[in-house]
Amino acid sequence: MKLNLFNKKTVHLYDDLKPGPRIDALMVEFLTPVLEPKGFKYLKSKRKFKKKGEFFDFHLSWFGRKYNEGNRSVEFDIFINSFSPKYRKWETEYYKLEKNWGNAIDGTRVDYIDGWDKEFYNLGWYDLVKYDNIKLMEKVVENTKKAGFNFFQNYTSLNSAIEKLKEYPIKNLELIVDFYILQEKWKEAYEFFENNKQWHEEEEKSEGNVPSSQYSINRRQPFELRKEKLKNWLQHQAIRKR
């Protein structure tokens, strides 16, 4: 670790490196001891740590600001995400999609992660020039142990994922319905769908005939596919009761 003491209070690390490699060096040095024991692996080319789970994968990634330059500006942000290639493969096959809609399930920049302490974090960026690098990185480590691991804990099972995703039921309607269906909990899937379909129905009335609308492009087909599956299930249940 290369040090440079600009003054007695502020420590700058790896300041002989360009901004990108400098950020990478710090993230790897400070987070490897925290994440590797939990099963994460560092992917150098992706600038991230990744843990592959039974159904969900966990990612902690980062990127530098576009206008970083030398030691004048060295800013970066961090993302916490859950992904599920296994789910997306099932979705593609189950609904006979032409293509995979992407593996992301949940997550965002740490600015919006519950419980992430924003000390040393201003307007969406960590600044290695402005702040003592050791103190800043120790705060990143502390946040990862608490807020980061708490986020990942929400995705240790389908049921825990459902509870987390229910914080935004309209946004996550398709995921929640599918996670119930994957467990053969059709009744729960149907009840959740019925209780949360109003927004989609209203959008269909106002935007359904506009091919370029965000609803038509991004939400209409996923909603209609779930609606059809649940309708078929309901009809099957009615036949069985005859």
Backbone bond lengths (Angstrom), bond angles and torsions (degrees), N, CA, C in turn:
res aa  C-N    CA-C-N  psi(-1)  N-CA   C-N-CA  omega(-1)  CA-C   N-CA-C  phi
1 M - - - 1.467 - - 1.523 109.15 -
2 K 1.302 117.35 124.48 1.471 121.28 -179.26 1.522 109.40 -96.94
3 L 1.325 116.69 127.65 1.451 122.68 -178.84 1.511 111.35 -106.92
4 N 1.317 114.08 152.25 1.455 119.87 168.37 1.515 107.00 -143.75
5 L 1.321 117.20 117.47 1.459 121.12 -179.53 1.512 109.46 -93.97
6 F 1.349 115.68 102.16 1.458 119.59 176.66 1.522 109.77 -69.82
7 N 1.315 116.05 -33.81 1.462 122.11 173.96 1.518 106.94 -156.20
8 K 1.299 116.38 -177.11 1.454 120.08 -174.63 1.524 112.50 -70.67
9 K 1.322 118.01 -18.47 1.455 120.93 -174.14 1.528 113.51 -102.80
10 T 1.304 118.40 -29.01 1.461 121.08 -173.01 1.522 111.44 -109.51
11 V 1.320 116.23 122.15 1.461 122.06 179.01 1.520 108.86 -106.58
12 H 1.331 116.61 129.68 1.458 122.20 176.29 1.525 108.53 -116.25
13 L 1.321 115.89 128.54 1.456 122.35 -176.61 1.530 111.16 -107.95
14 Y 1.327 116.58 144.93 1.461 122.75 176.55 1.532 112.60 52.33
15 D 1.330 116.79 35.01 1.469 118.88 -177.05 1.529 112.51 -75.70
16 D 1.330 117.06 0.93 1.464 120.17 173.47 1.527 111.46 -86.73
17 L 1.338 116.68 -7.00 1.462 121.70 -179.90 1.525 111.45 -95.42
18 K 1.318 115.33 158.66 1.457 120.08 172.73 1.528 108.57 -68.59
19 P 1.328 118.21 159.99 1.471 121.09 -174.34 1.527 114.93 -51.97
20 G 1.336 118.02 -47.37 1.463 120.09 -177.95 1.516 113.15 -60.74
21 P 1.321 118.26 -57.73 1.470 120.48 177.64 1.527 113.22 -60.06
22 R 1.324 116.67 -33.04 1.470 119.97 179.21 1.526 110.60 -64.62
23 I 1.323 116.62 -46.07 1.466 121.06 178.18 1.519 110.00 -61.88
24 D 1.334 116.23 -45.57 1.466 120.45 179.76 1.528 111.10 -58.67
25 A 1.319 116.30 -44.97 1.468 120.72 -177.55 1.519 111.39 -60.26
26 L 1.307 116.10 -42.30 1.464 120.05 -179.50 1.526 111.67 -69.15
27 M 1.321 116.96 -44.63 1.459 120.05 -179.64 1.528 111.05 -62.16
28 V 1.320 116.30 -42.93 1.461 119.82 -179.81 1.527 110.95 -67.48
29 E 1.327 116.81 -45.11 1.467 120.11 -177.04 1.522 111.88 -63.01
30 F 1.323 117.68 -43.05 1.456 120.51 -174.71 1.524 113.86 -85.59
31 L 1.324 117.96 -30.92 1.463 119.61 -174.21 1.522 114.49 -95.91
32 T 1.328 117.55 -22.28 1.464 118.76 179.12 1.526 112.47 -56.33
33 P 1.324 120.27 -45.60 1.467 119.52 179.83 1.528 113.57 -64.39
34 V 1.314 116.79 -21.44 1.459 121.27 -179.77 1.526 111.13 -88.16
35 L 1.329 116.76 -41.57 1.458 120.87 -171.00 1.531 114.27 -91.15
36 E 1.324 117.90 -36.08 1.467 119.08 -178.00 1.530 112.73 -59.83
37 P 1.337 120.13 -42.37 1.465 119.35 178.03 1.528 113.61 -63.13
38 K 1.339 116.21 -18.28 1.466 121.12 179.00 1.536 111.92 -93.20
39 G 1.328 116.31 4.70 1.455 119.79 176.62 1.518 115.81 96.66
40 F 1.321 117.48 7.25 1.462 120.92 178.45 1.528 110.42 -83.07
41 K 1.330 115.25 147.61 1.455 121.60 174.35 1.521 109.29 -121.38
42 Y 1.318 115.77 141.71 1.457 120.67 179.31 1.520 109.92 -84.46
43 L 1.336 116.06 126.34 1.460 122.25 176.98 1.523 107.86 -108.21
44 K 1.314 115.69 99.32 1.459 121.11 -172.68 1.522 112.76 -58.81
45 S 1.319 117.41 -44.16 1.467 120.68 -176.11 1.527 112.00 -68.99
46 K 1.335 116.83 -21.49 1.463 121.48 -178.32 1.526 112.90 -99.33
47 R 1.341 116.44 -9.09 1.464 121.68 -176.21 1.524 110.66 55.39
48 K 1.317 115.07 53.02 1.462 118.85 -178.22 1.515 111.23 -156.98
49 F 1.335 114.68 160.37 1.451 122.81 166.42 1.520 107.33 -104.78
50 K 1.335 116.65 138.64 1.465 120.52 -176.72 1.523 110.18 -134.98
51 K 1.325 114.56 138.99 1.463 120.97 173.64 1.520 108.33 -123.73
52 K 1.305 116.72 125.61 1.459 121.73 179.92 1.522 109.31 -93.49
53 G 1.333 116.76 120.43 1.450 121.69 179.92 1.514 112.28 -104.95
54 E 1.324 116.39 -177.32 1.462 121.32 -179.00 1.526 110.91 -65.34
55 F 1.329 117.15 -40.12 1.465 120.91 179.88 1.525 112.27 -127.31
56 F 1.336 116.29 -31.96 1.460 120.93 -179.42 1.523 110.83 -117.69
57 D 1.318 115.78 142.74 1.461 122.57 173.15 1.521 108.98 -106.12
58 F 1.337 116.24 145.30 1.459 121.43 -178.57 1.519 110.43 -114.17
59 H 1.320 116.52 134.58 1.458 121.74 -179.22 1.525 110.44 -127.22
60 L 1.309 116.41 137.99 1.460 123.41 166.54 1.525 105.91 -124.32
61 S 1.317 116.42 115.19 1.462 120.69 -174.93 1.521 110.42 -130.72
62 W 1.326 116.27 170.73 1.457 120.55 -178.57 1.517 109.94 -153.28
63 F 1.311 115.75 161.48 1.460 120.25 174.70 1.517 109.31 -152.47
64 G 1.324 115.67 150.10 1.450 121.12 179.68 1.521 111.75 -86.38
65 R 1.309 115.03 156.75 1.455 120.04 178.58 1.524 110.45 -68.67
66 K 1.305 116.35 145.87 1.456 122.48 -175.02 1.520 112.65 -57.43
67 Y 1.331 116.73 -36.40 1.464 120.33 -173.23 1.525 113.51 -98.72
68 N 1.329 117.69 20.64 1.458 120.28 174.62 1.527 110.55 -60.32
69 E 1.335 115.34 143.32 1.467 119.76 -178.08 1.522 109.98 -154.33
70 G 1.338 115.44 119.88 1.461 121.18 175.08 1.508 112.69 47.43
71 N 1.335 116.30 -130.52 1.458 121.75 175.75 1.529 111.82 -103.05
72 R 1.303 116.03 13.21 1.460 120.16 178.09 1.530 111.64 -85.46
73 S 1.314 114.99 -36.87 1.463 120.10 -179.02 1.522 109.13 -146.96
74 V 1.329 115.71 114.06 1.463 121.00 177.90 1.529 106.86 -135.85
75 E 1.324 115.43 83.67 1.458 121.67 -176.68 1.523 110.37 -116.05
76 F 1.334 115.78 149.18 1.466 119.46 179.98 1.520 109.84 -152.42
77 D 1.324 114.52 161.01 1.453 121.33 176.68 1.527 109.27 -126.86
78 I 1.332 116.31 162.84 1.458 122.54 -176.04 1.528 109.11 -125.98
79 F 1.325 115.34 141.60 1.459 121.03 176.82 1.529 110.31 -119.15
80 I 1.330 115.95 141.82 1.461 123.45 174.36 1.522 107.02 -119.30
81 N 1.343 117.83 124.39 1.465 119.62 -174.70 1.523 112.63 -143.04
82 S 1.316 115.12 154.19 1.463 121.80 168.25 1.525 107.86 -116.84
83 F 1.322 115.61 140.48 1.458 123.05 179.27 1.526 108.87 -130.73
84 S 1.330 116.50 160.79 1.461 119.40 174.74 1.526 111.10 -149.70
85 P 1.331 117.64 86.27 1.459 120.31 174.47 1.532 111.87 -58.20
86 K 1.321 116.35 -33.25 1.469 120.59 179.92 1.524 110.40 -63.37
87 Y 1.319 116.82 -44.78 1.468 120.00 178.25 1.517 111.14 -64.95
88 R 1.327 117.46 -45.48 1.462 119.87 -177.39 1.527 111.52 -64.04
89 K 1.317 117.49 -32.93 1.474 120.64 175.97 1.525 109.43 -65.46
90 W 1.332 115.89 -45.29 1.468 120.24 177.30 1.524 110.60 -60.81
91 E 1.320 117.71 -45.83 1.458 122.30 -179.44 1.525 111.23 -59.03
92 T 1.323 116.23 -45.27 1.463 120.63 -178.77 1.527 111.31 -61.05
93 E 1.330 115.87 -41.18 1.464 120.06 -178.74 1.532 111.27 -76.82
94 Y 1.302 117.11 -42.66 1.462 122.02 -174.93 1.523 112.07 -65.41
95 Y 1.322 116.45 -40.58 1.458 120.76 -178.71 1.531 112.80 -99.29
96 K 1.343 115.16 5.88 1.464 120.99 178.17 1.529 111.92 53.28
97 L 1.309 115.61 51.17 1.460 121.48 -179.36 1.524 110.20 -78.65
98 E 1.299 115.69 152.83 1.455 119.78 177.79 1.523 111.70 -73.60
99 K 1.336 116.16 -27.76 1.457 119.62 179.35 1.524 110.10 -152.17
100 N 1.306 114.57 159.96 1.462 121.40 175.61 1.524 109.59 -67.65
101 W 1.344 116.95 134.96 1.462 120.81 -178.14 1.528 113.25 -87.60
102 G 1.317 117.79 12.37 1.462 120.58 177.87 1.508 111.59 103.15
103 N 1.329 116.73 146.38 1.461 121.48 -172.08 1.527 114.75 -86.69
104 A 1.319 117.87 -9.04 1.465 120.28 -175.94 1.524 111.74 -65.16
105 I 1.324 115.81 141.08 1.463 122.24 175.64 1.532 110.45 -114.69
106 D 1.317 116.16 -53.21 1.456 120.08 -177.49 1.525 108.57 -157.11
107 G 1.328 115.65 163.36 1.453 120.65 177.08 1.507 112.16 127.87
108 T 1.322 114.96 166.60 1.445 120.61 -176.24 1.521 109.11 -170.02
109 R 1.314 116.95 -175.70 1.455 121.05 173.78 1.525 107.92 -66.12
110 V 1.321 116.76 154.02 1.462 119.89 -173.01 1.521 113.13 -64.75
111 D 1.310 117.57 -14.91 1.454 121.30 175.50 1.524 111.33 -56.02
112 Y 1.355 116.47 -26.89 1.462 120.94 -176.02 1.525 113.22 -115.96
113 I 1.324 117.37 13.01 1.459 121.06 176.92 1.531 108.94 -86.40
114 D 1.317 115.93 126.94 1.459 120.44 -178.18 1.525 111.41 -55.69
115 G 1.326 116.13 129.90 1.456 121.23 174.26 1.509 115.56 83.54
116 W 1.333 117.93 1.84 1.471 119.74 -179.01 1.535 108.64 -77.39
117 D 1.326 116.96 114.71 1.464 123.08 -179.44 1.527 109.56 -68.85
118 K 1.334 116.47 125.97 1.469 121.08 -172.50 1.539 114.10 -89.77
119 E 1.317 117.49 13.00 1.461 118.89 175.84 1.534 109.75 -59.63
120 F 1.318 117.26 135.21 1.468 125.64 -177.06 1.540 112.53 70.25
121 Y 1.317 117.32 8.14 1.468 121.69 -175.61 1.524 108.15 -119.27
122 N 1.332 116.54 108.15 1.462 120.72 -174.81 1.517 111.85 -120.15
123 L 1.327 116.20 126.57 1.462 122.29 175.22 1.529 111.93 52.18
124 G 1.320 115.80 36.94 1.456 120.66 175.48 1.512 116.26 89.21
125 W 1.349 117.58 11.12 1.462 119.45 -176.33 1.523 112.37 -141.18
126 Y 1.333 115.32 143.84 1.459 122.18 165.01 1.522 107.28 -90.87
127 D 1.344 116.42 140.08 1.466 121.79 -173.82 1.526 109.59 -122.24
128 L 1.326 116.78 109.19 1.466 121.22 -178.19 1.523 113.10 -77.49
129 V 1.314 117.69 -14.27 1.461 120.81 177.26 1.520 110.74 -84.35
130 K 1.301 115.95 -39.40 1.466 121.73 -174.22 1.525 112.74 -77.25
131 Y 1.334 116.66 -35.42 1.463 119.46 -170.36 1.524 112.78 -115.92
132 D 1.311 115.12 155.74 1.455 122.86 172.54 1.521 108.16 -57.11
133 N 1.332 116.82 120.71 1.460 120.56 -172.50 1.526 113.37 -67.08
134 I 1.317 116.71 -35.75 1.468 118.66 179.52 1.517 110.57 -66.88
135 K 1.322 116.68 -46.07 1.466 119.84 179.44 1.522 111.11 -63.61
136 L 1.326 115.94 -40.94 1.469 119.79 179.56 1.527 110.67 -62.69
137 M 1.317 117.12 -47.70 1.456 120.06 -176.86 1.527 111.68 -70.59
138 E 1.314 117.44 -32.51 1.466 119.58 175.30 1.523 110.52 -64.33
139 K 1.333 116.87 -33.88 1.462 120.37 176.37 1.530 110.43 -69.64
140 V 1.334 116.95 -37.95 1.469 120.21 175.89 1.527 110.18 -61.50
141 V 1.318 116.43 -43.38 1.461 121.05 178.40 1.525 110.36 -61.72
142 E 1.313 117.14 -46.48 1.465 121.37 179.92 1.531 111.05 -60.08
143 N 1.331 116.02 -43.89 1.464 119.83 178.85 1.520 112.07 -64.85
144 T 1.322 116.18 -38.28 1.463 120.00 179.14 1.519 110.71 -63.33
145 K 1.322 116.92 -43.25 1.463 121.80 179.88 1.525 111.68 -63.50
146 K 1.319 116.22 -36.13 1.462 119.69 -176.25 1.532 111.35 -95.14
147 A 1.322 116.81 -76.38 1.462 120.99 -174.70 1.535 112.60 -65.65
148 G 1.344 116.21 -40.54 1.460 119.30 -179.09 1.519 112.28 -64.04
149 F 1.334 116.54 -50.60 1.460 120.05 179.97 1.527 111.67 -66.53
150 N 1.339 116.96 -33.17 1.467 119.63 176.46 1.523 110.81 -63.07
151 F 1.340 115.78 -40.29 1.467 119.23 177.03 1.527 110.40 -61.88
152 F 1.325 117.40 -48.97 1.457 120.71 -178.59 1.532 111.67 -62.03
153 Q 1.321 116.65 -32.72 1.464 121.00 -179.34 1.521 111.48 -60.83
154 N 1.328 116.58 -27.11 1.465 120.12 178.50 1.521 112.60 -66.23
155 Y 1.321 117.02 -15.62 1.459 120.89 -175.24 1.530 112.33 -119.26
156 T 1.309 115.06 40.31 1.458 120.19 175.93 1.525 111.73 -90.98
157 S 1.338 117.06 -12.28 1.464 121.66 177.43 1.520 108.98 -155.91
158 L 1.325 115.89 166.19 1.463 119.39 177.88 1.521 111.25 -65.26
159 N 1.330 116.61 -38.39 1.467 119.50 -179.23 1.523 111.91 -67.00
160 S 1.318 117.17 -41.93 1.461 118.96 179.16 1.528 110.06 -68.11
161 A 1.326 116.50 -33.92 1.465 120.05 176.81 1.521 110.87 -64.76
162 I 1.318 116.69 -42.47 1.465 120.43 178.34 1.518 111.02 -58.14
163 E 1.313 116.85 -45.17 1.465 120.07 -179.10 1.523 111.35 -62.48
164 K 1.305 117.22 -39.69 1.467 120.72 178.00 1.526 110.91 -67.59
165 L 1.314 116.51 -46.09 1.459 121.20 -177.30 1.526 112.47 -66.60
166 K 1.301 117.47 -23.80 1.468 121.32 178.80 1.522 112.68 -67.88
167 E 1.323 117.72 -10.24 1.459 119.96 174.61 1.530 110.09 -62.08
168 Y 1.332 116.03 -27.74 1.469 121.93 177.42 1.524 108.24 -131.70
169 P 1.330 117.19 75.23 1.471 120.85 -171.20 1.529 115.08 -64.24
170 I 1.327 118.04 -32.37 1.464 119.15 179.51 1.523 110.53 -72.29
171 K 1.313 115.38 -48.17 1.469 120.25 178.99 1.521 111.62 -58.85
172 N 1.336 116.86 -38.89 1.463 121.20 -172.02 1.519 113.69 -105.96
173 L 1.315 118.12 18.29 1.466 121.25 -174.68 1.524 112.25 -53.74
174 E 1.320 116.95 -48.05 1.470 119.80 -176.01 1.525 111.71 -64.94
175 L 1.320 116.52 -41.11 1.467 119.71 178.96 1.520 111.32 -62.88
176 I 1.319 116.80 -45.56 1.464 120.68 -177.22 1.516 110.78 -64.59
177 V 1.323 117.54 -44.96 1.461 120.80 177.18 1.525 110.09 -57.74
178 D 1.316 116.91 -46.40 1.467 120.61 -178.17 1.525 112.13 -65.18
179 F 1.315 116.97 -39.08 1.467 119.09 -179.22 1.521 111.06 -67.21
180 Y 1.326 117.57 -29.16 1.467 120.48 171.42 1.528 110.41 -70.19
181 I 1.331 117.06 -46.40 1.462 121.20 -178.81 1.527 111.02 -60.40
182 L 1.317 116.79 -39.81 1.464 120.64 178.84 1.529 112.00 -58.83
183 Q 1.315 116.48 -25.45 1.466 121.53 179.41 1.531 112.15 -100.57
184 E 1.336 115.82 9.77 1.470 121.81 -177.63 1.530 112.07 61.45
185 K 1.313 116.57 29.05 1.470 121.31 177.31 1.529 108.84 -98.15
186 W 1.323 114.56 67.73 1.456 120.33 -174.49 1.519 112.56 -67.09
187 K 1.293 117.62 -37.83 1.463 120.82 179.89 1.525 110.54 -61.75
188 E 1.331 116.59 -45.36 1.462 120.62 178.26 1.523 111.11 -64.07
189 A 1.339 116.13 -40.06 1.458 120.47 178.69 1.518 111.02 -62.14
190 Y 1.335 115.80 -44.93 1.463 120.59 -178.97 1.531 111.11 -65.05
191 E 1.320 117.77 -44.23 1.462 120.93 -178.99 1.530 111.25 -65.38
192 F 1.324 116.57 -40.55 1.454 119.07 178.31 1.520 110.70 -64.69
193 F 1.310 116.19 -43.18 1.468 120.94 179.47 1.526 110.89 -60.39
194 E 1.298 116.89 -47.14 1.458 121.17 -178.74 1.526 112.03 -62.94
195 N 1.314 116.34 -36.27 1.468 120.95 -177.54 1.525 113.15 -78.06
196 N 1.330 116.79 -13.75 1.473 119.39 -173.44 1.524 113.88 -129.77
197 K 1.323 117.33 17.42 1.463 120.76 -176.16 1.529 113.64 -89.76
198 Q 1.317 117.58 -9.62 1.466 120.38 -171.54 1.524 112.74 -58.11
199 W 1.340 116.98 -45.16 1.464 119.54 -178.50 1.525 110.71 -58.57
200 H 1.318 117.18 -44.09 1.457 121.24 -178.98 1.533 110.82 -64.31
201 E 1.306 116.78 -40.66 1.461 119.78 -179.86 1.529 110.86 -66.12
202 E 1.316 116.49 -38.46 1.463 119.88 177.82 1.525 111.15 -67.40
203 E 1.332 116.49 -39.02 1.456 120.16 177.15 1.522 111.25 -65.82
204 E 1.321 116.83 -36.46 1.457 120.95 178.21 1.532 110.66 -61.40
205 K 1.318 116.19 -41.03 1.461 120.21 179.76 1.528 112.04 -67.38
206 S 1.328 115.98 -39.88 1.468 119.22 -174.92 1.528 114.17 -90.87
207 E 1.342 117.34 -30.40 1.469 120.49 -174.04 1.524 114.36 -122.93
208 G 1.324 116.95 -6.61 1.463 120.11 -174.07 1.515 114.90 -61.70
209 N 1.309 116.89 -26.84 1.460 120.64 -179.89 1.523 113.21 -93.30
210 V 1.329 116.03 7.91 1.465 120.91 179.28 1.529 108.17 -111.12
211 P 1.322 118.19 97.77 1.475 121.09 -175.06 1.523 114.01 -56.32
212 S 1.332 117.13 -28.43 1.459 120.36 -176.67 1.523 113.43 -88.51
213 S 1.323 118.66 -1.97 1.467 121.01 -178.67 1.521 110.39 -70.35
214 Q 1.312 116.49 153.41 1.460 121.31 179.08 1.523 110.97 -61.09
215 Y 1.315 116.59 -35.67 1.465 119.57 178.34 1.531 110.83 -64.23
216 S 1.317 116.29 -48.07 1.468 119.93 -178.68 1.524 112.05 -63.37
217 I 1.323 116.57 -37.15 1.464 120.96 -176.99 1.526 112.08 -76.34
218 N 1.329 116.36 -42.64 1.467 119.78 -168.15 1.527 116.16 -110.19
219 R 1.326 118.50 -26.58 1.462 118.64 -170.25 1.528 114.84 -118.06
220 R 1.290 117.63 -24.22 1.465 119.86 -172.64 1.521 112.64 -62.52
221 Q 1.323 117.44 -54.59 1.456 120.16 -176.88 1.531 112.80 -62.31
222 P 1.355 119.57 -47.74 1.459 118.99 177.70 1.528 112.70 -56.46
223 F 1.325 116.98 -41.83 1.461 121.10 179.83 1.521 110.80 -64.52
224 E 1.315 117.52 -46.88 1.463 121.44 -177.27 1.527 111.73 -65.69
225 L 1.317 117.50 -35.11 1.458 120.18 178.75 1.526 111.40 -65.00
226 R 1.318 117.51 -42.20 1.475 120.71 177.77 1.520 110.30 -67.95
227 K 1.301 115.27 -41.01 1.468 120.47 179.07 1.522 110.82 -57.63
228 E 1.315 117.10 -43.39 1.462 121.61 -179.11 1.524 111.64 -66.91
229 K 1.334 117.21 -42.47 1.465 120.48 178.88 1.523 111.25 -62.50
230 L 1.311 116.76 -41.77 1.470 120.86 -179.26 1.525 111.16 -70.86
231 K 1.318 116.24 -34.51 1.462 120.37 175.98 1.526 110.43 -63.16
232 N 1.327 116.47 -43.04 1.463 120.92 178.42 1.517 111.33 -63.42
233 W 1.323 115.99 -41.44 1.467 119.94 177.96 1.517 110.79 -61.91
234 L 1.326 117.00 -43.71 1.463 121.74 -178.95 1.527 110.56 -63.45
235 Q 1.312 117.49 -41.76 1.454 121.16 178.53 1.527 110.92 -65.05
236 H 1.310 116.08 -38.83 1.464 120.88 178.13 1.527 110.48 -64.02
237 Q 1.324 116.17 -40.27 1.463 120.22 178.15 1.528 110.77 -63.72
238 A 1.327 116.92 -39.32 1.457 120.85 -179.77 1.517 110.93 -65.63
239 I 1.338 117.18 -38.49 1.471 121.18 178.94 1.516 110.39 -65.78
240 R 1.314 116.33 -39.89 1.473 120.67 -178.29 1.521 111.64 -65.32
241 K 1.329 116.49 -28.97 1.465 120.09 -177.13 1.530 112.98 -82.91
242 R 1.317 117.13 -8.79 1.480 119.72 -179.90 1.524 111.71 -70.70
